[in-house]
Amino acid sequence: MKQSAELEKIYRDAQAIIDRRGWCQLTYENPSGECCIVAGIRLAQGLSADPFAEGYVRVWTEAERELANLTESISLIGTPTLEKLNSYVLRSKEEVLGLLDLAADLAAPSP
């Protein structure tokens, strides 16, 4: 995973957003304001929760790409997208927060 203070901050901020608002599956953001891991990462960057908000093409941020690369390397099932990981592999808000914590730790620049 790429080491970057910016990525570390994004993952920590996404943790805080999901912890505060709650976590959901099968949608980016539900009517109660709960959000999935993708939405949390995007909201932490000041973007729309929905990566399709700008049109019909999925727009990936660097933070999303880095986390997707990480999860493919640690996943036994080779989850191809963060959306599938969020909705079908991760089973709880705590697991999502744990994954974001791992990503932030790995992204933290070495001293």
Secondary structure, 3 states (H helix, E strand, C coil): CCCCHHHHHHHHHHHHHHHHHCECCCCCECCCCCECHHHHHHHHCCCCCCCCCCCCCCCCCHHHHHHHHHHHHHCCCCCCCHHHHHHHHCCCHHHHHHHHHHHHHHHCCCC
